[in-house]
């Protein structure tokens, strides 16, 4: 059973990170998109973030089960650091994309919104990769 949970955890990590790399070229295309094309790009972006959100739920649930059934304790440095970054990323994700996506088609410059979206995307990718490093590398800080 532990192996199945580990597999589900790894798969959900891939689904939590992977879609954001697909969004990078999409955001670039949003600079010049207009009308229905822009709307479809925004819809795609929202769908990808929804997938990431649900994969993150599976990631957290399987992570809890793995710690509960595995050899690690909650005070293990890499687990504490992962939880700290995860808590920060949850707040970041809640404010990073949806408010920006809602502004498209309004008074704010489309290029400015795309720049903000791109910056938020890269910040979130770095947060996810940091958590991935904690889980894979299992560094000992104390």
TORVOGU-471238 format. One record per atom (N, C-alpha, C, CB): x, y, z; residue number from 0; atom name. Coordinates in pm, whole numbers, plus 50000, padded with zeros to 5 digits. Glycine has a CB too. Layout:
% TORVOGU-471238
> X:Y:Z:NUM:CA;
...
//
This chain:
% TORVOGU-471238
> 50081:49881:50000:0:N;
> 50000:50000:50000:0:CA;
> 50086:50127:50000:0:C;
> 49907:49999:50120:0:CB;
> 50199:50121:50071:1:N;
> 50288:50237:50077:1:CA;
> 50338:50273:49937:1:C;
> 50408:50208:50171:1:CB;
> 50370:50173:49857:2:N;
> 50420:50196:49722:2:CA;
> 50313:50263:49634:2:C;
> 50464:50064:49658:2:CB;
> 50189:50224:49650:3:N;
> 50080:50285:49574:3:CA;
> 50063:50432:49614:3:C;
> 49948:50208:49596:3:CB;
> 50071:50458:49745:4:N;
> 50062:50597:49793:4:CA;
> 50179:50680:49740:4:C;
> 50059:50602:49948:4:CB;
> 50297:50623:49739:5:N;
> 50415:50693:49688:5:CA;
> 50397:50724:49539:5:C;
> 50542:50608:49710:5:CB;
> 50347:50629:49463:6:N;
> 50322:50651:49321:6:CA;
> 50219:50762:49300:6:C;
> 50274:50520:49255:6:CB;
> 50111:50758:49377:7:N;
> 50008:50863:49366:7:CA;
> 50067:50999:49404:7:C;
> 49886:50830:49456:7:CB;
> 50154:51001:49503:8:N;
> 50218:51125:49547:8:CA;
> 50306:51182:49436:8:C;
> 50301:51101:49675:8:CB;
> 50386:51097:49375:9:N;
> 50475:51141:49268:9:CA;
> 50394:51187:49146:9:C;
> 50572:51027:49227:9:CB;
> 50291:51112:49109:10:N;
> 50207:51149:48996:10:CA;
> 50139:51283:49021:10:C;
> 50101:51041:48969:10:CB;
> 50090:51304:49142:11:N;
> 50026:51432:49172:11:CA;
> 50127:51546:49175:11:C;
> 49952:51424:49306:11:CB;
> 50252:51518:49210:12:N;
> 50356:51621:49203:12:CA;
> 50381:51661:49058:12:C;
> 50488:51571:49268:12:CB;
> 50385:51564:48970:13:N;
> 50402:51592:48827:13:CA;
> 50285:51676:48775:13:C;
> 50415:51461:48747:13:CB;
> 50164:51639:48815:14:N;
> 50045:51713:48771:14:CA;
> 50034:51851:48836:14:C;
> 49920:51633:48801:14:CB;
> 50104:51871:48946:15:N;
> 50105:52001:49013:15:CA;
> 50205:52097:48952:15:C;
> 50135:51983:49160:15:CB;
> 50306:52045:48886:16:N;
> 50412:52129:48830:16:CA;
> 50403:52138:48679:16:C;
> 50549:52076:48871:16:CB;
> 50382:52027:48613:17:N;
> 50386:52019:48468:17:CA;
> 50303:52119:48391:17:C;
> 50346:51887:48428:17:CB;
> 50176:52137:48426:18:N;
> 50093:52229:48348:18:CA;
> 50146:52372:48342:18:C;
> 49956:52232:48405:18:CB;
> 50219:52414:48444:19:N;
> 50271:52550:48442:19:CA;
> 50377:52570:48334:19:C;
> 50330:52584:48579:19:CB;
> 50452:52465:48302:20:N;
> 50550:52477:48194:20:CA;
> 50480:52488:48058:20:C;
> 50646:52357:48195:20:CB;
> 50364:52425:48046:21:N;
> 50285:52435:47924:21:CA;
> 50228:52576:47909:21:C;
> 50171:52330:47923:21:CB;
> 50201:52640:48023:22:N;
> 50142:52774:48019:22:CA;
> 50243:52882:47978:22:C;
> 50085:52808:48155:22:CB;
> 50371:52856:47989:23:N;
> 50471:52958:47953:23:CA;
> 50455:53007:47809:23:C;
> 50611:52904:47972:23:CB;
> 50450:52918:47709:24:N;
> 50430:52969:47572:24:CA;
> 50290:53029:47552:24:C;
> 50453:52857:47471:24:CB;
> 50192:52979:47626:25:N;
> 50057:53034:47615:25:CA;
> 50054:53179:47661:25:C;
> 49958:52950:47697:25:CB;
> 50122:53208:47771:26:N;
> 50127:53345:47822:26:CA;
> 50194:53436:47719:26:C;
> 50202:53352:47957:26:CB;
> 50297:53388:47655:27:N;
> 50365:53467:47551:27:CA;
> 50268:53501:47437:27:C;
> 50488:53389:47496:27:CB;
> 50185:53405:47400:28:N;
> 50088:53428:47292:28:CA;
> 49976:53524:47334:28:C;
> 50027:53296:47247:28:CB;
> 49956:53537:47464:29:N;
> 49850:53626:47514:29:CA;
> 49885:53773:47492:29:C;
> 49826:53601:47663:29:CB;
> 50013:53803:47468:30:N;
> 50054:53942:47444:30:CA;
> 49982:54002:47324:30:C;
> 50205:53949:47423:30:CB;
> 49966:53922:47219:31:N;
> 49909:53973:47094:31:CA;
> 49769:53920:47065:31:C;
> 50000:53938:46979:31:CB;
> 49720:53830:47149:32:N;
> 49588:53771:47124:32:CA;
> 49477:53873:47150:32:C;
> 49568:53646:47213:32:CB;
> 49368:53855:47080:33:N;
> 49253:53944:47097:33:CA;
> 49126:53864:47076:33:C;
> 49259:54065:46999:33:CB;
> 49016:53916:47125:34:N;
> 48885:53857:47102:34:CA;
> 48871:53716:47155:34:C;
> 48856:53857:46956:34:CB;
> 48816:53630:47070:35:N;
> 48790:53492:47110:35:CA;
> 48918:53415:47139:35:C;
> 48712:53421:47001:35:CB;
> 49026:53449:47070:36:N;
> 49153:53380:47093:36:CA;
> 49202:53410:47235:36:C;
> 49260:53425:46989:36:CB;
> 49195:53535:47275:37:N;
> 49236:53573:47411:37:CA;
> 49146:53503:47514:37:C;
> 49230:53726:47430:37:CB;
> 49019:53499:47489:38:N;
> 48926:53433:47581:38:CA;
> 48960:53285:47594:38:C;
> 48780:53450:47533:38:CB;
> 48995:53221:47482:39:N;
> 49031:53078:47488:39:CA;
> 49162:53058:47565:39:C;
> 49044:53021:47345:39:CB;
> 49257:53150:47550:40:N;
> 49382:53141:47626:40:CA;
> 49356:53155:47776:40:C;
> 49482:53248:47579:40:CB;
> 49270:53249:47811:41:N;
> 49236:53269:47952:41:CA;
> 49165:53146:48008:41:C;
> 49147:53395:47969:41:CB;
> 49075:53089:47930:42:N;
> 49005:52967:47972:42:CA;
> 49103:52852:47991:42:C;
> 48898:52928:47869:42:CB;
> 49197:52838:47901:43:N;
> 49299:52734:47913:43:CA;
> 49383:52755:48039:43:C;
> 49390:52733:47789:43:CB;
> 49421:52878:48065:44:N;
> 49500:52910:48183:44:CA;
> 49422:52874:48310:44:C;
> 49537:53060:48184:44:CB;
> 49295:52912:48314:45:N;
> 49211:52880:48431:45:CA;
> 49196:52729:48449:45:C;
> 49073:52945:48416:45:CB;
> 49179:52657:48340:46:N;
> 49165:52511:48348:46:CA;
> 49292:52447:48400:46:C;
> 49130:52453:48210:46:CB;
> 49406:52496:48355:47:N;
> 49533:52441:48401:47:CA;
> 49553:52467:48551:47:C;
> 49649:52502:48322:47:CB;
> 49518:52586:48596:48:N;
> 49534:52614:48739:48:CA;
> 49435:52532:48823:48:C;
> 49513:52765:48766:48:CB;
> 49319:52504:48768:49:N;
> 49223:52417:48837:49:CA;
> 49279:52275:48850:49:C;
> 49087:52415:48762:49:CB;
> 49339:52224:48743:50:N;
> 49402:52092:48747:50:CA;
> 49512:52088:48852:50:C;
> 49458:52055:48608:50:CB;
> 49595:52191:48854:51:N;
> 49704:52200:48950:51:CA;
> 49650:52203:49093:51:C;
> 49790:52324:48922:51:CB;
> 49543:52276:49113:52:N;
> 49483:52286:49246:52:CA;
> 49437:52149:49295:52:C;
> 49365:52385:49246:52:CB;
> 49366:52075:49211:53:N;
> 49316:51944:49251:53:CA;
> 49429:51842:49267:53:C;
> 49215:51893:49150:53:CB;
> 49529:51850:49182:54:N;
> 49646:51763:49197:54:CA;
> 49718:51796:49328:54:C;
> 49743:51779:49077:54:CB;
> 49717:51923:49366:55:N;
> 49777:51963:49493:55:CA;
> 49704:51904:49612:55:C;
> 49779:52115:49504:55:CB;
> 49572:51890:49601:56:N;
> 49496:51827:49709:56:CA;
> 49539:51681:49725:56:C;
> 49344:51835:49681:56:CB;
> 49553:51611:49613:57:N;
> 49599:51471:49618:57:CA;
> 49741:51465:49672:57:C;
> 49591:51405:49477:57:CB;
> 49824:51559:49631:58:N;
> 49963:51565:49677:58:CA;
> 49970:51579:49828:58:C;
> 50038:51682:49609:58:CB;
> 49891:51668:49883:59:N;
> 49891:51690:50029:59:CA;
> 49837:51566:50101:59:C;
> 49806:51815:50066:59:CB;
> 49727:51512:50053:60:N;
> 49668:51394:50118:60:CA;
> 49762:51275:50118:60:C;
> 49536:51356:50050:60:CB;
> 49822:51248:50003:61:N;
> 49915:51134:49997:61:CA;
> 50042:51164:50077:61:C;
> 49950:51102:49850:61:CB;
> 50084:51289:50081:62:N;
> 50200:51325:50162:62:CA;
> 50176:51299:50309:62:C;
> 50235:51470:50141:62:CB;
> 50058:51336:50356:63:N;
> 50022:51309:50497:63:CA;
> 50024:51159:50525:63:C;
> 49882:51368:50531:63:CB;
> 49964:51082:50435:64:N;
> 49962:50935:50452:64:CA;
> 50102:50876:50448:64:C;
> 49876:50870:50344:64:CB;
> 50188:50928:50361:65:N;
> 50325:50877:50353:65:CA;
> 50404:50907:50479:65:C;
> 50396:50937:50231:65:CB;
> 50385:51025:50535:66:N;
> 50454:51058:50660:66:CA;
> 50400:50971:50773:66:C;
> 50438:51209:50695:66:CB;
> 50271:50954:50776:67:N;
> 50207:50874:50880:67:CA;
> 50256:50728:50875:67:C;
> 50054:50879:50864:67:CB;
> 50267:50673:50755:68:N;
> 50306:50533:50739:68:CA;
> 50456:50512:50718:68:C;
> 50230:50472:50624:68:CB;
> 50529:50620:50694:69:N;
> 50670:50607:50659:69:CA;
> 50764:50627:50776:69:C;
> 50704:50705:50553:69:CB;
> 50892:50632:50744:70:N;
> 50995:50641:50849:70:CA;
> 51024:50782:50899:70:C;
> 51122:50582:50797:70:CB;
> 50956:50884:50844:71:N;
> 50987:51022:50881:71:CA;
> 50890:51075:50985:71:C;
> 50984:51112:50758:71:CB;
> 50938:51174:51058:72:N;
> 50854:51240:51157:72:CA;
> 50821:51380:51108:72:C;
> 50925:51245:51296:72:CB;
> 50717:51441:51166:73:N;
> 50673:51573:51123:73:CA;
> 50780:51679:51146:73:C;
> 50547:51611:51197:73:CB;
> 50870:51659:51238:74:N;
> 50975:51758:51267:74:CA;
> 51100:51743:51181:74:C;
> 51014:51748:51410:74:CB;
> 51098:51650:51086:75:N;
> 51211:51632:50996:75:CA;
> 51231:51760:50915:75:C;
> 51189:51509:50902:75:CB;
> 51357:51810:50905:76:N;
> 51380:51940:50842:76:CA;
> 51318:51956:50703:76:C;
> 51526:51963:50831:76:CB;
> 51332:51858:50616:77:N;
> 51280:51875:50481:77:CA;
> 51127:51877:50479:77:C;
> 51332:51763:50391:77:CB;
> 51065:51810:50575:78:N;
> 50919:51813:50584:78:CA;
> 50872:51949:50635:78:C;
> 50867:51699:50676:78:CB;
> 50937:52000:50738:79:N;
> 50903:52132:50792:79:CA;
> 50919:52239:50684:79:C;
> 50991:52166:50915:79:CB;
> 51031:52235:50611:80:N;
> 51055:52334:50505:80:CA;
> 50953:52322:50392:80:C;
> 51196:52319:50449:80:CB;
> 50919:52200:50355:81:N;
> 50819:52178:50251:81:CA;
> 50684:52236:50294:81:C;
> 50805:52028:50218:81:CB;
> 50646:52210:50417:82:N;
> 50518:52262:50468:82:CA;
> 50517:52414:50473:82:C;
> 50488:52205:50607:82:CB;
> 50630:52475:50510:83:N;
> 50638:52621:50516:83:CA;
> 50624:52682:50376:83:C;
> 50772:52665:50579:83:CB;
> 50695:52627:50280:84:N;
> 50686:52677:50142:84:CA;
> 50546:52651:50086:84:C;
> 50794:52612:50051:84:CB;
> 50490:52535:50119:85:N;
> 50356:52501:50071:85:CA;
> 50252:52600:50125:85:C;
> 50319:52358:50110:85:CB;
> 50263:52635:50252:86:N;
> 50170:52731:50310:86:CA;
> 50181:52866:50238:86:C;
> 50196:52748:50461:86:CB;
> 50304:52909:50212:87:N;
> 50324:53035:50141:87:CA;
> 50269:53027:49999:87:C;
> 50473:53072:50138:87:CB;
> 50289:52913:49935:88:N;
> 50244:52899:49795:88:CA;
> 50093:52896:49784:88:C;
> 50303:52773:49733:88:CB;
> 50025:52845:49886:89:N;
> 49879:52844:49883:89:CA;
> 49825:52986:49881:89:C;
> 49822:52766:50005:89:CB;
> 49881:53072:49967:90:N;
> 49838:53212:49969:90:CA;
> 49878:53283:49839:90:C;
> 49899:53286:50089:90:CB;
> 49996:53252:49788:91:N;
> 50042:53313:49664:91:CA;
> 49952:53272:49548:91:C;
> 50188:53272:49635:91:CB;
> 49920:53144:49538:92:N;
> 49838:53095:49428:92:CA;
> 49699:53158:49430:92:C;
> 49825:52943:49434:92:CB;
> 49645:53180:49549:93:N;
> 49512:53238:49560:93:CA;
> 49507:53380:49505:93:C;
> 49466:53238:49704:93:CB;
> 49620:53451:49509:94:N;
> 49621:53591:49463:94:CA;
> 49701:53612:49335:94:C;
> 49678:53678:49571:94:CB;
> 49766:53510:49286:95:N;
> 49860:53529:49175:95:CA;
> 49794:53534:49037:95:C;
> 49960:53420:49177:95:CB;
> 49693:53454:49014:96:N;
> 49644:53439:48878:96:CA;
> 49503:53493:48855:96:C;
> 49647:53295:48841:96:CB;
> 49407:53450:48934:97:N;
> 49268:53487:48911:97:CA;
> 49245:53638:48907:97:C;
> 49181:53426:49017:97:CB;
> 49298:53715:49002:98:N;
> 49275:53861:48994:98:CA;
> 49333:53923:48867:98:C;
> 49337:53930:49115:98:CB;
> 49446:53871:48820:99:N;
> 49506:53923:48697:99:CA;
> 49421:53883:48576:99:C;
> 49651:53871:48680:99:CB;
> 49377:53758:48573:100:N;
> 49298:53710:48459:100:CA;
> 49166:53785:48447:100:C;
> 49270:53560:48474:100:CB;
> 49109:53827:48559:101:N;
> 48982:53901:48556:101:CA;
> 48998:54040:48494:101:C;
> 48926:53914:48697:101:CB;
> 49118:54094:48494:102:N;
> 49142:54229:48444:102:CA;
> 49155:54237:48292:102:C;
> 49265:54286:48508:102:CB;
> 49173:54122:48226:103:N;
> 49185:54123:48080:103:CA;
> 49057:54176:48019:103:C;
> 49217:53982:48026:103:CB;
> 49072:54260:47919:104:N;
> 48957:54320:47853:104:CA;
> 48909:54446:47920:104:C;
> 48846:54221:47846:104:CB;
> 48974:54486:48027:105:N;
> 48935:54607:48099:105:CA;
> 49025:54723:48062:105:C;
> 48940:54582:48250:105:CB;
> 49045:54809:48160:106:N;
> 49121:54932:48136:106:CA;
> 49272:54913:48145:106:C;
> 49079:55037:48235:106:CB;
> 49317:54807:48209:107:N;
> 49460:54784:48228:107:CA;
> 49521:54730:48099:107:C;
> 49485:54685:48345:107:CB;
> 49642:54775:48069:108:N;
> 49713:54733:47948:108:CA;
> 49731:54581:47945:108:C;
> 49849:54803:47940:108:CB;
> 49701:54523:47830:109:N;
> 49715:54379:47812:109:CA;
> 49860:54336:47829:109:C;
> 49663:54336:47675:109:CB;
> 49955:54414:47778:110:N;
> 50097:54380:47793:110:CA;
> 50139:54380:47939:110:C;
> 50184:54477:47713:110:CB;
> 50088:54475:48017:111:N;
> 50120:54480:48160:111:CA;
> 50063:54358:48231:111:C;
> 50064:54610:48223:111:CB;
> 49941:54319:48197:112:N;
> 49880:54202:48259:112:CA;
> 49956:54075:48223:112:C;
> 49735:54190:48217:112:CB;
> 49998:54063:48098:113:N;
> 50075:53946:48056:113:CA;
> 50208:53941:48131:113:C;
> 50099:53948:47903:113:CB;
> 50271:54057:48149:114:N;
> 50397:54062:48223:114:CA;
> 50377:54017:48368:114:C;
> 50456:54205:48219:114:CB;
> 50269:54064:48432:115:N;
> 50238:54023:48569:115:CA;
> 50210:53873:48577:115:C;
> 50117:54102:48623:115:CB;
> 50134:53824:48479:116:N;
> 50100:53683:48474:116:CA;
> 50226:53597:48458:116:C;
> 50001:53655:48359:116:CB;
> 50314:53640:48369:117:N;
> 50439:53568:48346:117:CA;
> 50526:53567:48472:117:C;
> 50516:53631:48230:117:CB;
> 50536:53681:48540:118:N;
> 50617:53689:48662:118:CA;
> 50558:53598:48770:118:C;
> 50624:53836:48713:118:CB;
> 50427:53601:48787:119:N;
> 50362:53515:48886:119:CA;
> 50381:53368:48853:119:C;
> 50213:53548:48894:119:CB;
> 50375:53336:48726:120:N;
> 50394:53199:48680:120:CA;
> 50534:53150:48716:120:C;
> 50371:53188:48529:120:CB;
> 50635:53230:48689:121:N;
> 50772:53191:48721:121:CA;
> 50795:53180:48872:121:C;
> 50869:53291:48661:121:CB;
> 50739:53271:48949:122:N;
> 50753:53264:49094:122:CA;
> 50690:53135:49147:122:C;
> 50687:53387:49162:122:CB;
> 50573:53103:49097:123:N;
> 50506:52982:49144:123:CA;
> 50581:52856:49101:123:C;
> 50362:52977:49093:123:CB;
> 50634:52855:48980:124:N;
> 50716:52741:48935:124:CA;
> 50836:52724:49026:124:C;
> 50762:52762:48787:124:CB;
> 50902:52834:49062:125:N;
> 51018:52825:49152:125:CA;
> 50979:52773:49290:125:C;
> 51085:52962:49165:125:CB;
> 50864:52816:49341:126:N;
> 50816:52764:49470:126:CA;
> 50791:52613:49462:126:C;
> 50688:52837:49513:126:CB;
> 50727:52570:49354:127:N;
> 50700:52427:49336:127:CA;
> 50829:52347:49321:127:C;
> 50610:52405:49215:127:CB;
> 50924:52400:49247:128:N;
> 51051:52329:49230:128:CA;
> 51130:52325:49360:128:C;
> 51135:52396:49121:128:CB;
> 51118:52427:49443:129:N;
> 51183:52426:49575:129:CA;
> 51123:52315:49661:129:C;
> 51167:52563:49645:129:CB;
> 50991:52304:49661:130:N;
> 50927:52195:49737:130:CA;
> 50967:52059:49681:130:C;
> 50773:52210:49734:130:CB;
> 50976:52049:49551:131:N;
> 51019:51923:49489:131:CA;
> 51160:51887:49533:131:C;
> 51012:51933:49335:131:CB;
> 51249:51987:49539:132:N;
> 51385:51962:49584:132:CA;
> 51387:51913:49729:132:C;
> 51471:52089:49570:132:CB;
> 51304:51975:49814:133:N;
> 51297:51929:49953:133:CA;
> 51255:51782:49960:133:C;
> 51199:52015:50034:133:CB;
> 51155:51745:49880:134:N;
> 51104:51609:49885:134:CA;
> 51202:51506:49826:134:C;
> 50973:51601:49813:134:CB;
> 51271:51546:49720:135:N;
> 51362:51451:49654:135:CA;
> 51498:51449:49722:135:C;
> 51379:51488:49506:135:CB;
> 51553:51568:49751:136:N;
> 51686:51577:49810:136:CA;
> 51690:51550:49959:136:C;
> 51742:51711:49785:136:CB;
> 51577:51573:50027:137:N;
> 51565:51554:50171:137:CA;
> 51684:51614:50246:137:C;
> 51553:51405:50202:137:CB;
> 51709:51746:50227:138:N;
> 51825:51807:50293:138:CA;
> 51807:51812:50446:138:C;
> 51848:51948:50239:138:CB;
> 51919:51804:50515:139:N;
> 51919:51812:50661:139:CA;
> 51973:51949:50698:139:C;
> 52004:51697:50726:139:CB;
> 51887:52035:50751:140:N;
> 51927:52170:50788:140:CA;
> 51960:52181:50936:140:C;
> 51819:52268:50753:140:CB;
> 51903:52094:51018:141:N;
> 51931:52096:51161:141:CA;
> 51926:51956:51214:141:C;
> 51833:52185:51236:141:CB;
//
